[in-house]
Amino acid sequence: MDWTTVFSDAIRAGLGPVAACYALAAIGLNLHFGYTGLLNFGQVAFMLVGAYGVAASVSTFGLSLVAGVLIGLACSVVLALLLGLPALRLRAEYLAISTIAAGEILRLFYRSSWAEPVTGGVFGLQRFATAFYQANPIPRDTYGFWLVQFNSRDLWALAVAWAVVLVLCVVLAVLVRSPWGRVLRSIREDEDAVRSLGKSVYSYKLQSLVLGGAIGAMGGMMLAISTQSVNPDSYDPVVTFFLYTLLVLGGAGRVLGPVIGSILFWAVLTIVDSTLRQAITAGHIPETLLTAPEVGAARFALVGLGLMLLMIFRPQGLLGSRREMLLDAR
């Protein structure tokens, strides 16, 4: 077993642009679930409209990348209003149902033949972020430490993505400590008490849904830009539950919870994957028990088992508190 390769791959995955993009989307989900108590099971829908807002604007309509980012954010706001205006007047489970349904409906719509002239259908869109990489100030070379190496292209993508994560963490830290943020946390604890003080619970929930959705769209946009590709089937409901996994792992209701959770989630996932593959190659695991094509499913099963143990013994995650996992779901 080459543990040096295993752990270097894990560090590269934990610090890479994909981990940063998932951290971005989870920051928005943390605002929904961790601070406001909204049961949003369709955060991937905001990632989807953000990613396609950029990709379709540039590839299909020939607009600039900056215009695509603004369109992606606008699409996320429209989606949040369409979901929130009716559902937030009802009980919490109606928002959960409507968001998970919206994510799947949008995925099927974007991959449909009717939308293919704009979205590329099942094939998606590629190579629309050329302007982003042309602005790369990092000279072409390989950078890193130990066996953890990134080329200038990947380093530029991860530097921008983690910079956006840092900025949003600072903004979120300021917001949740402001009077607005204290109202959100009060809504999570007891909606009736907030109403008795004359606050519009519905209005604050809608604001949280819009802002968290826009942050989720930024995660989708950064993911699309870093990979130079979007495909509807990459944004299935499983992505939302990955976001919940890393949010619970890091700690809901904590500013750095999604960041720590994303780094650990992708690092652990890579460790399990690399270890299983090397064990199969070395003959430590017989092919009658597990084959290389089955590793992808096995690693998620093992990570799921780890999450179950985490929920049993430390449901608040690494940075959170047990109280943050309790909702006043009404």
Secondary structure by P-SEA (a helix, b strand, c coil): caaaaaaaaaaaaaacaaaaaaaaaaaaaaaaccccccccccaaaaaaaaaaaaaaacccccccaaaaaaaaaaaaaaaaaaaccccccccaaaaaaaaaaaaaaaaaaaacccccccccccccccccaaaaaaaccccccccccccccccaaaaaaaaaaaaaaaaaaaaaaaaaacaaaaaaaaaaccaaaaaaacccaaaaaaaaaaaaaaaaaaaaaaaaaaacccccccccaaaaaaaaaaaaaacccccaaaaaaaaaaaaaaaaaaaaaaaaaaacccccccccccaaaaaaaaaaaaaaaaaaacccccccccccccccccc
